[in-house]
Amino acid sequence: MWKPIKAYALLWNSQRQRGIVKLILEDGSEFKVKVKSCSELDAIGNILRNESPLSFNIRSGSIATGWEAVLDDDLETQEEIKSAVK
């Protein structure tokens, strides 16, 4: 079941070489995703910082971005992009 992500926090423990991504979902529920490398934490952090909208699957622990249109030189406005995605 996919739910929208409202907020997040990142934690890296350099002594244990492990990290945690803490997620707060729109319904107020909280989840922790354990990561095993600094590069994995960095990659997830970049997704959370730079993508929107974001969703979390409470069953699988997956994080997903929303759909985005592939930009085309012929599509000049946001309205054209939105209508092309529909």
C-alpha positions in Angstrom: 0.0 0.0 0.0 1.5 3.3 -1.2 1.3 6.4 1.1 2.6 9.9 0.5 5.7 11.0 2.3 5.4 14.2 4.4 8.8 14.6 5.9 12.1 12.7 6.4 15.3 12.7 8.4 18.7 11.0 7.6 21.1 9.5 10.1 24.5 8.0 9.5 26.5 6.2 12.3 30.1 6.4 11.2 31.3 3.9 13.9 28.8 1.2 12.9 28.9 2.1 9.2 25.0 2.0 9.1 22.3 4.5 8.5 18.6 5.1 8.9 16.1 7.0 6.9 13.2 8.1 9.0 10.0 8.8 7.2 6.8 10.5 8.3 3.8 9.8 6.1 0.9 12.1 5.5 -1.3 10.0 7.8 1.2 10.6 10.7 2.6 7.1 10.7 6.4 6.8 11.0 8.8 4.2 9.4 12.5 3.6 9.5 14.4 2.3 6.5 17.8 0.8 7.4 20.7 1.4 4.9 24.1 -0.4 4.8 26.3 2.1 3.1 26.9 5.8 3.0 26.4 5.9 -0.7 23.0 4.2 -0.3 22.0 6.9 2.2 23.3 9.6 -0.1 21.3 8.2 -3.0 18.0 8.0 -1.0 18.7 11.5 0.4 19.0 12.9 -3.1 15.7 11.3 -4.2 14.0 12.7 -1.1 15.4 16.2 -1.6 15.0 16.5 -5.3 11.9 14.6 -6.3 8.2 15.3 -5.8 5.7 13.8 -5.2 7.1 10.9 -3.1 5.4 7.8 -1.8 6.4 4.9 0.5 5.1 1.4 0.3 4.5 0.2 3.8 4.6 -3.5 2.8 7.7 -3.6 0.7 9.6 -0.6 2.2 10.0 0.9 -1.3 10.2 4.6 -2.0 8.8 5.9 -5.3 8.7 9.2 -7.2 5.8 10.5 -9.2 5.6 10.3 -12.9 7.5 12.9 -14.9 7.3 13.8 -18.5 10.4 13.3 -20.7 11.1 16.8 -21.9 10.9 17.4 -25.7 12.2 20.5 -27.5 8.7 20.9 -29.0 7.0 21.1 -25.6 7.7 24.6 -24.4 5.2 25.2 -21.5 4.2 23.3 -18.4 0.6 23.0 -19.7 1.9 21.3 -22.9 3.9 18.9 -20.7 0.9 18.1 -18.5 -1.4 17.5 -21.4 1.3 15.2 -23.1 1.5 13.0 -20.0 -2.3 12.5 -19.8 
